[in-house]
Amino acid sequence: MLGGELAIRILVVSDTHGDFESWKKLREQSGVVDQIVHLGDFLYHGPRNPIPTGYDPLALAEALKSENLMAVRGNCDADVDLMLLGIEDMAKFMILTFGKYKMVCLHGENIKSDEDLIQLLKNYEACIVAFGHTHIPRLEKKEAGVILNPGSPSLPKKNNPPSFALIDFDNEYLKISLFTLSGKLVAEVNL
């Protein structure tokens, strides 16, 4: 309970790139969640990335199929990946509403600057924009809204630790928390 009513917990993750071992660690750390929002790049490691240590895309696909999953397509997600996930088609963009809170979700390969993210917040009258692609965790409250990048649990970049985010909300309150894969709280924003 946050503001007085039963809270909902959402796991936000991106750029798993087929790493089943990291997925298992992430799910241990995240605990029970009501929904998973995946911001793309599910199974394939991509031509610019090394193969993750725990690379097992088929096992990860099976694990993801058993979850309550909402997702956007990343630049490394091919039709065969969607087939393994049991998904016919996947948009590159979606808007989610949590009570009075609206979140824009995308992978983010076309994002060039914070101004692009702020424009999305304004265009869709959202309070959160969530994106992946960079493998760099970020949680920042700006005047226009919150910018969230959960980083990557599998292939973090620029010396960042593997990471993910949790959103807890009820009718009155929303909290976004960014964690390392070892469970350390990195940043938190309340709305």
MARMIPA-592606 format. One record per atom (N, C-alpha, C, CB): z, x, y. Coordinates in steps of 0.02 Angstrom, whole numbers, padded with zeros to 5 digits, always signed. Glycine has a CB too. Example, Ala and Ser with C-alpha at 12.3 -4.5 7.8 and 13.67 -1.06 7.14 Angstrom:
2
+00390+00660-00284/+00390+00615-00225/+00390+00660-00165/+00452+00565-00224/+00354+00642-00112/+00357+00684-00053/+00394+00645+00002/+00286+00704-00030/
This chain:
191
+00000+00042-00059/+00000+00000+00000/+00000+00045+00062/+00061-00048+00000/-00044+00030+00107/-00046+00069+00169/-00018+00027+00226/-00119+00091+00185/-00056-00022+00248/-00035-00063+00305/-00003-00128+00283/-00094-00077+00349/+00014-00136+00221/+00048-00196+00199/+00014-00233+00143/+00055-00241+00256/-00051-00221+00131/-00086-00254+00076/-00109-00201+00027/-00146-00296+00103/-00129-00223-00031/-00152-00178-00083/-00210-00136-00057/-00173-00218-00145/-00204-00070-00064/-00255-00024-00039/-00309-00013-00092/-00223+00043-00019/-00368+00003-00068/-00425+00022-00110/-00436+00096-00101/-00490-00020-00091/-00451+00131-00156/-00464+00203-00153/-00536+00217-00175/-00414+00243-00197/-00571+00256-00133/-00641+00274-00146/-00646+00350-00149/-00688+00244-00092/-00677+00375-00201/-00693+00446-00207/-00761+00457-00176/-00691+00470-00282/-00766+00505-00130/-00830+00523-00099/-00845+00595-00122/-00828+00517-00021/-00904+00603-00152/-00923+00667-00180/-00998+00678-00168/-00907+00671-00256/-01018+00741-00168/-01088+00757-00160/-01103+00822-00198/-01108+00764-00085/-01165+00833-00212/-01189+00897-00237/-01151+00922-00299/-01183+00949-00183/-01149+00879-00350/-01118+00898-00414/-01164+00943-00455/-01099+00836-00454/-01229+00938-00445/-01279+00982-00474/-01269+00997-00548/-01279+01047-00437/-01253+00945-00587/-01250+00952-00659/-01188+00985-00688/-01308+00989-00681/-01139+01000-00646/-01080+01037-00668/-01027+00988-00696/-01050+01077-00609/-01028+00980-00761/-00982+00933-00794/-00910+00958-00793/-01005+00922-00866/-00900+01023-00799/-00832+01051-00798/-00798+01038-00731/-00833+01126-00813/-00834+01048-00676/-00805+01034-00610/-00793+00959-00602/-00852+01059-00554/-00836+00918-00630/-00827+00845-00626/-00762+00825-00660/-00887+00809-00658/-00749+00854-00718/-00687+00837-00754/-00625+00857-00712/-00685+00872-00823/-00628+00915-00682/-00572+00937-00639/-00564+00890-00579/-00583+01010-00614/-00620+00872-00549/-00620+00827-00491/-00588+00761-00509/-00691+00816-00464/-00607+00733-00566/-00580+00668-00586/-00506+00672-00603/-00618+00640-00646/-00483+00730-00628/-00411+00739-00639/-00374+00738-00573/-00398+00806-00677/-00402+00773-00523/-00370+00777-00457/-00373+00712-00419/-00402+00833-00417/-00429+00676-00424/-00437+00615-00384/-00397+00557-00412/-00511+00596-00381/-00381+00559-00475/-00343+00504-00505/-00383+00440-00508/-00279+00493-00466/-00347+00385-00513/-00380+00319-00518/-00412+00301-00452/-00328+00264-00539/-00476+00283-00455/-00512+00261-00395/-00546+00194-00411/-00565+00314-00372/-00557+00155-00359/-00590+00090-00367/-00666+00096-00365/-00567+00043-00314/-00690+00148-00331/-00762+00156-00320/-00776+00231-00311/-00787+00116-00258/-00835+00252-00332/-00859+00319-00318/-00922+00313-00276/-00872+00360-00384/-00923+00349-00221/-00983+00354-00179/-01009+00426-00187/-00968+00337-00103/-01069+00432-00216/-01099+00498-00226/-01156+00505-00176/-01126+00507-00301/-01155+00560-00139/-01202+00571-00085/-01262+00613-00106/-01168+00604-00026/-01277+00614-00170/-01339+00644-00193/-01333+00713-00223/-01387+00646-00139/-01387+00733-00256/-01392+00795-00295/-01343+00794-00353/-01378+00857-00250/-01358+00750-00400/-01316+00736-00458/-01320+00790-00512/-01334+00670-00487/-01380+00801-00540/-01386+00836-00603/-01421+00904-00600/-01423+00793-00651/-01475+00909-00564/-01514+00971-00563/-01482+01020-00514/-01588+00957-00542/-01479+01083-00534/-01447+01133-00491/-01490+01153-00431/-01431+01196-00531/-01555+01141-00435/-01600+01156-00379/-01625+01228-00383/-01564+01144-00313/-01684+01240-00357/-01714+01307-00362/-01680+01360-00319/-01786+01303-00344/-01642+01339-00268/-01609+01388-00224/-01538+01403-00244/-01610+01363-00153/-01512+01367-00294/-01442+01375-00314/-01437+01408-00382/-01407+01307-00315/-01382+01445-00394/-01371+01471-00461/-01352+01413-00508/-01315+01525-00461/-01359+01425-00572/-01338+01374-00621/-01261+01375-00623/-01369+01387-00692/-01229+01317-00610/-01156+01316-00610/-01128+01335-00679/-01130+01247-00591/-01069+01365-00680/-01037+01387-00742/-01031+01330-00792/-00968+01416-00727/-01011+01271-00769/-01001+01214-00814/-01061+01169-00819/-00943+01174-00790/-01122+01197-00811/-01183+01158-00809/-01196+01121-00875/-01243+01203-00792/-01193+01056-00872/-01208+01013-00929/-01230+00945-00901/-01145+01005-00978/-01292+00942-00875/-01314+00882-00840/-01312+00819-00883/-01383+00892-00814/-01325+00824-00947/-01324+00765-00990/-01253+00737-00995/-01351+00781-01059/-01204+00781-01005/-01133+00758-01008/-01111+00728-00942/-01087+00817-01028/-01132+00759-00886/-01115+00732-00820/-01147+00663-00810/-01136+00780-00764/-01209+00656-00831/-01243+00591-00824/-01206+00538-00864/-01317+00596-00849/-01185+00554-00924/-01147+00505-00964/-01081+00487-00931/-01134+00534-01035/-01047+00537-00903/-00983+00524-00869/-00994+00480-00808/-00950+00590-00848/-01046+00494-00769/-01059+00454-00708/-01078+00383-00726/-01115+00487-00667/-01113+00373-00781/-01133+00306-00802/-01073+00262-00818/-01179+00309-00864/-01017+00293-00835/-00957+00254-00851/-00915+00238-00790/-00915+00291-00902/-00936+00261-00731/-00898+00251-00669/-00926+00192-00629/-00899+00315-00627/-00885+00167-00583/-00907+00116-00535/-00939+00154-00477/-00846+00070-00510/-01004+00166-00482/-01040+00213-00440/-01086+00178-00390/-01080+00260-00483/-01083+00202-00328/-01133+00185-00276/-01159+00252-00252/-01102+00141-00216/-01224+00257-00239/-01251+00323-00225/-01314+00320-00183/-01264+00359-00289/-01328+00378-00152/-01391+00389-00119/-01426+00448-00153/-01381+00403-00042/-01490+00450-00147/-01531+00501-00180/-01531+00564-00137/-01603+00476-00192/-01522+00621-00170/-01526+00686-00136/-01593+00719-00146/-01471+00732-00162/-01604+00774-00112/-01668+00808-00116/-01682+00840-00184/-01672+00860-00062/-01631+00850-00226/-01640+00878-00293/-01642+00824-00347/-01585+00927-00308/-01637+00761-00329/-01635+00707-00378/-01705+00681-00394/-01591+00649-00352/-01727+00694-00455/-01793+00673-00478/-01787+00607-00517/-01825+00728-00523/-01844+00577-00531/-01845+00515-00569/-01810+00522-00637/-01917+00491-00579/-01819+00580-00669/-01787+00590-00734/-01711+00591-00727/-01811+00657-00765/-01685+00615-00671/-01613+00614-00659/-01588+00541-00656/-01594+00651-00594/-01625+00500-00619/-01606+00430-00614/-01609+00396-00682/-01653+00394-00564/-01659+00414-00722/-01664+00385-00788/-01602+00402-00830/-01728+00410-00824/-01581+00465-00828/-01521+00486-00865/-01459+00451-00840/-01512+00562-00860/-01458+00435-00776/-01400+00400-00746/-01403+00324-00759/-01397+00413-00672/-01459+00301-00786/-01467+00229-00798/-01480+00190-00735/-01407+00203-00833/-01511+00222-00686/-01525+00190-00622/-01600+00186-00613/-01492+00230-00563/-01625+00126-00599/-01697+00117-00590/-01724+00149-00527/-01714+00044-00590/-01690+00136-00472/-01712+00162-00407/-01650+00176-00365/-01760+00112-00371/-01656+00223-00320/-01600+00241-00278/-01624+00255-00207/-01562+00302-00307/-01593+00223-00159/-01611+00233-00089/-01586+00300-00064/-01582+00176-00045/-01616+00325-00011/-01593+00387+00020/-01541+00374+00074/-01653+00425+00049/-01524+00310+00083/-01481+00291+00139/-01446+00226+00121/-01521+00284+00205/-01382+00219+00137/-01349+00154+00129/-01293+00147+00179/-01322+00146+00056/-01275+00084+00191/-01219+00069+00235/-01168+00031+00194/-01241+00028+00298/-01106+00055+00195/-01051+00022+00159/-01002-00006+00210/-01016+00071+00111/-00972-00062+00193/-00922-00092+00236/-00856-00097+00197/-00945-00162+00262/-00804-00071+00227/-00736-00075+00199/-00695-00116+00248/-00705-00003+00188/-00689-00181+00235/-00655-00224+00283/-00690-00221+00350/-00581-00203+00290/-00655-00198+00401/-00684-00193+00468/-00717-00126+00482/-00630-00206+00520/-00719-00082+00432/-00746-00015+00441/-00815-00009+00409/-00698+00038+00411/-00861+00023+00445/-00929+00031+00420/-00945+00106+00413/-00981-00003+00467/-00975+00125+00355/-00991+00194+00342/-01065+00201+00325/-00948+00223+00285/-01099+00246+00360/-01169+00263+00346/-01168+00320+00295/-01207+00283+00412/-01206+00314+00241/-01209+00364+00188/-01280+00390+00179/-01181+00336+00122/-01288+00455+00175/-01352+00486+00162/-01340+00555+00133/-01395+00490+00227/-01392+00584+00104/-01384+00652+00078/-01383+00701+00135/-01441+00669+00028/-01431+00696+00180/-01428+00736+00241/-01475+00795+00246/-01361+00760+00249/-01524+00799+00202/-01569+00857+00206/-01610+00858+00270/-01616+00857+00147/-01615+00802+00305/-01653+00800+00368/-01609+00803+00430/-01695+00738+00371/-01544+00810+00421/-01498+00815+00478/-01503+00886+00507/-01424+00799+00457/-01517+00889+00571/-01525+00955+00603/-01465+00973+00647/-01588+00955+00645/-01427+00922+00671/-01373+00937+00718/-01322+00880+00717/-01400+00948+00789/-01266+00892+00750/-01216+00840+00758/-01245+00780+00796/-01154+00866+00795/-01291+00793+00841/-01321+00738+00879/-01356+00689+00832/-01371+00766+00931/-01388+00713+00780/-01419+00669+00730/-01366+00624+00698/-01456+00710+00676/-01309+00653+00681/-01255+00615+00649/-01225+00564+00697/-01200+00662+00624/-01214+00585+00759/-01187+00540+00810/-01235+00482+00824/-01172+00579+00875/-01299+00497+00823/-01349+00444+00834/-01346+00393+00778/-01419+00474+00839/-01336+00415+00716/-01329+00368+00660/-01268+00323+00670/-01324+00406+00593/-01212+00353+00691/-01152+00313+00705/-01167+00259+00756/-01094+00358+00729/-01201+00278+00809/-01217+00231+00863/-01267+00178+00841/-01243+00268+00924/-01321+00200+00808/-01374+00154+00787/-01349+00099+00741/-01430+00192+00753/-01302+00117+00697/-01278+00068+00647/-01209+00042+00663/-01277+00100+00579/-01184+00058+00723/-01118+00035+00745/-01066+00048+00691/-01120-00040+00763/-01068+00109+00665/-01023+00130+00611/-00968+00173+00639/-01062+00168+00556/-00914+00179+00602/-00860+00223+00623/-00858+00287+00582/-00793+00187+00619/-00897+00290+00527/-00900+00349+00484/-00972+00362+00465/-00855+00340+00420/-00991+00426+00467/-01055+00447+00437/-01036+00498+00383/-01105+00477+00491/-01060+00485+00322/-01045+00529+00265/-01111+00558+00239/-01007+00491+00209/-01112+00624+00233/-01172+00658+00209/-01153+00718+00167/-01217+00679+00268/-01201+00743+00129/-01190+00802+00087/-01238+00857+00106/-01198+00784+00013/-01272+00884+00057/-01326+00932+00063/-01305+01003+00082/-01374+00908+00113/-01260+01012+00129/-01242+01079+00152/-01195+01115+00105/-01211+01075+00221/-01159+01078+00063/-01108+01106+00019/-01049+01134+00058/-01138+01160-00026/-01043+01114+00120/-00989+01138+00164/-00945+01078+00183/-01018+01173+00228/-00882+01079+00163/-00838+01022+00178/-00824+01016+00253/-00773+01028+00140/-00821+00953+00275/-00808+00941+00346/-00779+00871+00355/-00873+00948+00388/-00726+00867+00394/-00697+00803+00413/-00676+00810+00486/-00636+00783+00367/-00712+00775+00529/-00701+00784+00601/-00706+00716+00636/-00751+00833+00631/-00657+00703+00678/-00657+00642+00718/-00687+00658+00786/-00585+00612+00725/-00743+00626+00801/-00777+00633+00865/-00767+00568+00904/-00853+00649+00856/-00788+00568+00967/-00782+00508+01008/-00821+00450+00977/-00807+00522+01079/-00880+00465+00949/-00923+00412+00920/-00900+00388+00852/-00995+00437+00915/-00860+00429+00817/-00838+00411+00750/-00821+00473+00709/-00890+00370+00714/-00814+00464+00644/-00793+00517+00599/-00854+00545+00563/-00740+00492+00549/-00858+00612+00561/-00909+00646+00522/-00876+00673+00459/-00942+00705+00564/-00902+00653+00401/-00875+00673+00337/-00928+00706+00294/-00844+00613+00300/-00914+00766+00271/-00953+00797+00219/-00903+00820+00166/-00997+00858+00246/-00905+00791+00106/-00856+00810+00055/-00866+00879+00026/-00857+00760+00000/-00918+00914+00047/-00933+00980+00018/-00961+00971-00052/-00869+01023+00016/-00949+01020-00095/-00973+01018-00164/-00918+01040-00211/-01036+01062-00173/-00906+01002-00265/-00857+01025-00314/-00885+01079-00359/-00834+00966-00356/-00950+01091-00356/-00984+01135-00403/-01012+01199-00374/-01040+01098-00434/-01044+01194-00317/-01078+01251-00286/-01061+01255-00211/-01154+01247-00296/-00997+01267-00194/-00979+01270-00123/-01013+01330-00090/-00903+01274-00114/-01025+01324-00025/-01059+01377+00012/-01015+01403+00069/-01126+01353+00039/-01034+01461+00095/-01001+01494+00151/-00926+01504+00138/-01010+01453+00215/-00910+01528+00078/-00841+01544+00058/-00793+01485+00060/-00814+01598+00103/-00819+01425+00057/-00776+01366+00053/-00757+01353-00019/-00811+01304+00083/-00699+01322-00030/-00680+01305-00099/-00717+01242-00122/-00604+01293-00103/-00721+01232-00187/-00748+01168-00213/-00707+01111-00184/-00748+01167-00291/-00740+01055-00167/-00704+01002-00130/-00732+00932-00143/-00705+01017-00056/-00692+00883-00120/-00710+00812-00124/-00668+00775-00073/-00699+00783-00196/-00683+00711-00062/-00645+00671-00014/-00622+00606-00047/-00688+00656+00049/-00568+00579-00020/-00543+00513-00040/-00536+00470+00023/-00475+00519-00077/-00555+00407+00016/-00545+00358+00070/-00498+00305+00042/-00614+00326+00094/-00443+00294+00078/-00395+00241+00061/-00397+00191+00118/-00323+00269+00051/-00404+00126+00101/-00406+00076+00154/-00378+00010+00130/-00477+00067+00180/-00354-00028+00179/-00336-00098+00168/-00363-00136+00229/-00258-00108+00158/-00339-00196+00241/-00366-00236+00297/-00350-00207+00366/-00339-00305+00293/-00299-00165+00371/-00276-00141+00436/-00285-00066+00447/-00204-00158+00443/-00302-00029+00396/-00294+00043+00400/-00346+00078+00357/-00223+00063+00377/-00369+00136+00380/-00414+00176+00339/-00395+00249+00348/-00488+00165+00359/-00389+00285+00292/-00372+00356+00293/-00424+00393+00252/-00300+00368+00265/-00450+00447+00281/-00497+00491+00245/-00463+00558+00235/-00565+00499+00285/-00463+00582+00173/-00431+00645+00157/-00481+00690+00122/-00368+00634+00112/-00482+00753+00142/-00526+00804+00112/-00482+00850+00070/-00567+00843+00166/-00501+00860+00007/-00461+00901-00040/-00503+00956-00071/-00431+00857-00094/-00469+01010-00090/-00501+01060-00133/-00497+01035-00205/-00466+01131-00126/-00535+01065-00248/-00535+01045-00318/-00468+01059-00351/-00591+01081-00355/-00429+01103-00322/-00362+01117-00348/-00310+01067-00323/-00340+01188-00330/-00331+01021-00279/-00287+00968-00255/-00254+00981-00188/-00234+00957-00304/-00272+01036-00155/-00243+01051-00089/-00276+01008-00036/-00252+01127-00072/-00235+00976+00005/-00260+00936+00061/-00285+00984+00115/-00205+00889+00090/-00348+00976+00135/-00379+01019+00185/-00378+00987+00254/-00451+01036+00165/-00393+00922+00256/-00396+00886+00320/-00386+00812+00307/-00463+00898+00357/-00363+00777+00359/-00351+00705+00353/-00365+00672+00420/-00279+00690+00329/-00396+00613+00418/-00410+00573+00478/-00388+00502+00464/-00486+00577+00498/-00354+00472+00512/-00333+00402+00508/-00371+00361+00559/-00257+00395+00518/-00393+00302+00540/-00426+00256+00587/-00385+00193+00593/-00498+00239+00563/
